[in-house]
Amino acid sequence: MRRRKKVSRRPRPRSLFERPHQGVGERLPGQRKYNQPVTALPAFHVVWSCLAARLYAARWPPLGWLWWSIVAFLAVSCVTTGMHAAADVVAGFAACMLVSHRDAVWRRVCNGAEHIANSWREITIGPVRLMSHGIYAGLGAAVGIVIAVALAGRQNAVWLAAMTLAGLVGAALWAQLVEGSPQLLRPYGYFGTVVTAVVLAAIASLAGADAWLLFVSFGVGSCFAQAIGRMRCLVQGCCHGREAPDSVGIRYVHPLSRAVRLSGLGGVPLHPTQLYSMLWTVLVGLLLLRLWAIQAPLQFLAGMYFILIGLGRFVEEHFRGEPQTAVIAGLRLYQWLSIAFVIGGAALTALGSRAAPSAIGFDPRVLPIALVVGAIYYLAYGADIPGSDRRFSRLR
């Protein structure tokens, strides 16, 4: 019986990109070496190539198929070479569409904000009036606590709840000192919340708690809490903007809105400064979450919070139109405070290098605390006694 000669099979030649030590393949690991952990979403390879393709297609319409074919091949290569995940590429196309149709998108967003701004609803039970937009403040406070506890752990839940409630008191006291008037019996001021949070974090450190962890986790959660709570500002008419072009503005027509009742700007297009704040604080919150995920130093996170919030608030104040805010040396009071935030934040980034701990994640056991705090915030921001002239009795 003839024995078959064993034939050794040569391995299948791998593609150029599968050979890490030959040709282009050996350069790919080097390109990914320093950006692998923070691969961009959206993929800017896709964003910029899409925008370029739109420009070239508009200039040379018969060659449109060529430009978009290049974009398609580039998008595929982003995934096959490992430079981007598929989600990065999809987000890149979405970002391009958003930029390309920004005017229409912004108008739709403003229309939604205008609908919310004129959605005031209220009921009266005896001497107490309950307003619908207080729900946004309560929901924001609850979400903020849930996020903060997910970062700092349930063992810090009581301190974080205390900071949130103390922030409410601080905001009320700040506004009474800075903006209080017979027409504004219960205003609130954001900067008072920050001051109170810093003080309470310092007190917590004396009791053995981690002040940096408490303050930074509270700050990250407050970004999302403020974004949700700004919808309450939209309805209340506080923090409203100055006059704006029709293409970017919103109109208040509800007679109970502060923009109509106190500022006399009913029917006038105004900058949606509350919307500006919402969008910016969400972006800041997402950036801080990303920095936390890569375990950036807590001191750096605290500094970035102050820097980014200060920059956003400085621009926001430029577009605000509330008459009661003082102007000092050509800048509004809160613009000067925003400058202090940026300077102070820059100093904080150099104070230490203790890495943020791994996030604990959502803990359903914190929900009762969050709901109680949220209910207190609703009462503070959505319930008042309209027949009284005492301090803190009326919201409008």
C-alpha positions in Angstrom: 0.0 0.0 0.0 1.5 3.2 -1.1 1.8 5.8 1.6 0.7 9.3 0.7 3.4 11.8 0.8 2.5 14.4 3.5 2.2 17.7 1.9 3.0 20.7 4.1 0.6 23.5 3.5 1.8 27.0 3.6 -0.2 29.3 5.7 -2.6 31.7 3.9 -0.9 35.0 3.2 -2.4 37.6 5.5 -3.5 40.9 4.3 -1.3 43.9 4.6 -3.1 45.1 7.7 -2.8 41.7 9.3 1.0 41.7 9.1 2.1 43.9 12.0 5.8 43.8 11.1 5.5 44.5 7.4 4.6 47.5 5.4 1.8 49.7 6.6 0.9 47.2 9.3 4.0 47.9 11.4 3.0 51.6 11.5 -0.5 51.1 12.8 0.4 50.2 16.4 2.6 53.3 16.6 -0.3 55.4 15.4 -2.6 54.0 18.1 -0.1 53.9 20.9 -1.0 57.2 22.5 -4.7 57.5 21.7 -6.0 54.0 22.1 -7.6 54.6 25.6 -9.3 57.8 24.5 -10.4 57.0 21.0 -12.6 59.9 19.9 -16.4 59.6 19.7 -17.4 61.0 17.2 -14.6 59.9 14.8 -13.2 63.2 13.5 -11.7 61.3 10.5 -15.3 60.9 9.4 -16.5 64.3 10.4 -13.9 66.3 8.5 -14.0 64.0 5.5 -17.8 64.4 5.3 -17.6 68.2 5.5 -14.9 68.2 2.9 -17.0 66.0 0.6 -20.0 68.3 1.0 -17.8 71.2 -0.1 -16.3 69.4 -3.1 -19.6 68.0 -4.2 -21.1 71.5 -4.1 -18.2 72.8 -6.2 -18.0 69.9 -8.7 -21.4 68.2 -8.7 -20.6 65.6 -11.4 -17.9 64.2 -9.1 -20.1 63.9 -6.1 -20.0 60.1 -6.3 -16.2 60.2 -6.1 -16.0 62.3 -2.9 -18.6 60.3 -1.1 -16.9 57.0 -2.2 -13.7 58.3 -0.6 -15.7 59.0 2.6 -17.2 55.5 2.6 -13.7 53.9 2.2 -12.2 56.1 4.9 -15.0 55.2 7.3 -14.5 51.5 6.7 -10.8 51.8 7.1 -11.3 53.5 10.5 -12.9 50.3 11.8 -10.7 47.7 9.9 -7.5 49.3 11.1 -8.6 49.6 14.7 -8.4 53.3 14.8 -12.1 53.7 15.7 -15.0 51.6 16.9 -18.1 51.3 14.7 -19.9 53.6 17.2 -17.3 56.3 16.6 -17.9 56.2 12.9 -21.7 56.3 13.2 -21.4 59.2 15.6 -19.1 60.9 13.1 -21.8 60.8 10.4 -24.4 62.0 12.9 -22.1 64.9 13.9 -21.7 65.9 10.3 -25.4 65.9 9.7 -25.9 68.0 12.8 -23.3 70.6 11.7 -24.6 70.6 8.1 -28.2 71.3 9.2 -27.4 73.3 12.3 -29.8 76.1 11.6 -32.8 73.9 11.1 -31.8 71.7 14.2 -31.3 74.8 16.4 -34.7 76.2 15.3 -36.4 73.0 16.3 -34.6 72.9 19.6 -35.6 76.5 20.2 -39.2 75.7 19.3 -39.2 73.0 21.9 -37.7 75.4 24.5 -40.3 78.0 23.7 -43.1 75.4 24.2 -41.7 74.5 27.6 -41.2 78.2 28.5 -44.9 78.9 28.0 -46.2 75.7 29.7 -46.9 77.2 33.2 -49.6 75.2 35.1 -50.6 75.7 38.7 -53.3 74.6 41.2 -54.2 76.2 44.5 -55.0 74.2 47.6 -56.1 76.5 50.4 -53.4 79.1 50.7 -50.7 77.0 48.9 -50.1 77.2 45.2 -48.4 74.2 43.5 -46.7 74.9 40.2 -45.9 72.3 37.6 -42.4 73.5 36.8 -41.2 72.7 40.3 -41.0 69.1 39.1 -37.9 69.9 37.0 -36.1 71.1 40.1 -37.1 68.1 42.1 -36.1 65.7 39.3 -32.8 67.4 38.8 -31.9 67.1 42.5 -32.8 63.4 42.6 -30.8 62.7 39.4 -27.8 64.6 40.8 -27.7 62.6 44.0 -28.0 59.3 42.1 -25.0 60.2 39.9 -22.9 61.5 42.8 -23.5 58.4 44.9 -22.7 56.2 41.8 -19.3 57.8 41.8 -18.6 58.2 45.5 -20.3 55.1 46.9 -23.4 54.7 49.1 -21.4 55.2 52.2 -21.3 58.9 51.2 -25.0 59.2 50.4 -25.9 61.0 53.6 -23.2 63.6 53.1 -24.1 64.1 49.5 -27.8 64.5 50.4 -26.8 67.0 53.1 -24.7 68.9 50.6 -27.6 69.0 48.2 -30.0 70.4 50.8 -27.4 72.8 52.1 -26.9 74.0 48.6 -30.6 74.8 48.4 -30.3 76.9 51.6 -27.2 78.6 50.3 -28.8 79.4 47.0 -31.8 81.0 48.8 -29.6 83.1 51.1 -27.3 84.2 48.3 -30.2 85.5 46.2 -31.7 87.3 49.1 -28.4 89.1 49.7 -27.7 89.8 46.1 -31.1 90.0 44.3 -33.8 90.0 46.9 -36.6 92.6 46.5 -40.3 92.9 47.3 -41.0 91.6 43.8 -38.6 88.6 44.2 -39.5 87.2 47.5 -37.9 83.8 46.9 -35.2 83.9 44.3 -32.3 81.4 44.1 -28.6 82.0 43.2 -26.3 79.3 41.8 -23.2 80.7 43.4 -24.6 80.3 46.9 -25.0 76.6 46.2 -21.3 76.3 45.3 -20.2 78.2 48.4 -22.3 76.1 50.7 -21.1 72.9 49.1 -17.5 73.9 49.7 -18.2 74.7 53.3 -20.0 71.4 53.9 -17.3 69.4 52.3 -14.8 71.0 54.6 -17.0 70.2 57.6 -17.3 66.6 56.4 -13.5 66.3 56.3 -13.4 67.2 60.0 -15.7 64.3 60.6 -13.3 61.9 58.8 -15.0 62.0 55.3 -13.1 62.5 52.0 -13.7 66.2 51.2 -12.3 65.9 47.7 -14.3 62.9 46.8 -17.5 64.4 48.1 -17.1 67.8 46.4 -16.1 66.4 43.0 -18.8 63.7 42.9 -21.3 66.4 44.0 -20.0 68.7 41.3 -20.4 66.1 38.6 -23.9 65.2 39.7 -24.8 68.9 39.9 -24.0 69.4 36.2 -26.9 67.1 35.3 -29.0 68.4 38.1 -28.6 72.0 36.9 -29.3 71.0 33.3 -32.6 69.5 34.3 -33.4 72.3 36.7 -32.9 74.9 34.0 -36.2 73.7 32.4 -37.8 75.1 35.6 -36.1 78.4 34.9 -37.5 78.3 31.3 -41.0 78.2 32.7 -40.5 80.6 35.6 -38.9 83.1 33.2 -35.9 83.7 35.5 -32.4 83.8 34.0 -34.0 84.9 30.7 -31.9 86.4 27.9 -31.9 89.8 26.2 -33.4 90.5 22.8 -32.2 88.3 20.0 -32.7 87.8 16.3 -35.8 85.7 15.3 -33.6 82.9 14.0 -32.1 82.1 17.5 -34.6 83.5 20.0 -37.7 82.3 21.9 -40.8 84.3 22.8 -42.5 84.4 26.2 -46.2 85.0 26.1 -47.5 83.5 29.4 -48.5 86.4 31.6 -47.1 84.8 34.8 -43.6 84.4 33.4 -41.0 86.7 35.0 -39.8 87.7 31.5 -43.3 89.1 30.8 -44.4 90.2 34.2 -41.2 91.9 35.6 -39.2 92.6 32.5 -42.0 93.5 30.1 -40.5 91.4 27.2 -43.6 89.4 26.3 -43.7 88.5 22.6 -40.1 89.7 22.1 -37.5 87.1 20.8 -35.0 86.5 23.6 -31.8 84.6 23.7 -32.7 81.2 25.3 -29.9 81.5 28.0 -31.4 78.7 30.0 -31.0 76.4 27.0 -27.4 77.6 26.5 -26.8 76.7 30.2 -28.4 73.3 29.8 -26.4 72.3 26.8 -23.1 73.5 28.3 -23.5 71.9 31.7 -24.4 68.5 30.1 -21.2 68.7 28.0 -19.2 69.6 31.2 -20.8 66.8 33.1 -19.9 64.3 30.3 -16.4 65.5 30.2 -16.0 65.2 33.9 -17.4 61.7 33.8 -14.8 60.8 31.2 -12.0 62.2 33.3 -13.3 60.2 36.2 -13.4 57.0 34.1 -9.7 57.4 33.2 -9.0 58.2 36.9 -7.8 61.7 36.6 -6.7 63.3 39.9 -9.6 64.5 42.0 -8.0 67.9 42.4 -7.7 68.2 38.6 -11.4 67.3 38.3 -12.4 69.9 40.8 -10.3 72.5 38.9 -11.8 71.6 35.6 -15.3 71.9 37.1 -14.7 75.5 38.1 -12.8 76.4 34.8 -15.5 75.0 32.5 -18.5 76.2 34.5 -16.8 79.6 34.8 -16.2 79.9 31.0 -19.8 78.8 30.2 -21.4 81.2 32.8 -19.3 84.1 31.6 -20.7 83.7 28.0 -24.2 83.0 29.3 -24.2 86.2 31.3 -23.3 88.2 28.2 -26.6 87.1 26.7 -28.8 87.5 29.8 -31.3 90.3 30.1 -32.4 90.3 33.7 -32.5 93.9 35.0 -31.7 93.2 38.6 -28.1 92.0 38.1 -25.5 94.6 38.9 -23.0 95.8 36.4 -19.5 96.5 37.7 -16.8 98.1 35.4 -18.6 97.0 32.3 -19.1 93.4 33.3 -22.1 91.8 35.1 -21.5 90.7 38.7 -21.7 87.1 37.7 -19.1 87.5 35.0 -16.6 88.7 37.6 -17.5 85.7 39.7 -17.0 83.5 36.6 -13.5 84.9 36.1 -12.8 84.0 39.7 -14.0 80.5 39.0 -11.6 80.1 36.1 -8.6 81.5 38.1 -9.4 79.4 41.2 -10.0 76.3 39.1 -6.6 76.7 37.5 -5.0 76.8 40.9 -7.0 73.7 42.1 -5.6 71.6 39.2 -2.1 71.9 40.7 -3.0 71.0 44.3 -2.7 67.2 44.2 -2.5 64.0 42.2 -4.8 61.5 44.0 -6.6 59.6 41.3 -10.3 59.4 41.3 -11.5 55.9 42.5 -13.4 53.5 40.2 -17.0 54.4 40.0 -19.3 52.2 42.1 -22.2 52.3 39.7 -25.9 52.8 40.3 -27.2 51.6 43.6 -31.0 51.3 43.9 -30.8 51.7 47.7 -30.1 55.4 47.2 -33.5 56.0 45.5 -35.4 56.7 48.7 -32.9 59.4 49.7 -33.0 60.9 46.2 -36.8 60.9 46.2 -37.0 62.7 49.6 -34.5 65.3 48.5 -36.3 65.7 45.2 -39.6 66.3 47.0 -38.0 69.0 49.2 -36.6 70.7 46.1 -40.1 70.6 44.5 -41.6 72.3 47.5 -38.8 74.9 47.5 -39.0 75.6 43.7 -42.6 74.8 42.9 -44.8 75.7 45.9 -45.5 79.0 47.6 -48.1 81.1 49.4 -49.3 83.8 46.9 -51.3 85.7 49.5 -48.3 86.5 51.7 -45.7 89.3 51.4 -43.2 87.7 53.8 -39.7 86.7 52.7 -39.5 83.3 51.0 -43.3 83.1 50.8 -43.7 83.8 47.0 -41.9 82.5 44.0 -43.2 85.3 41.7 
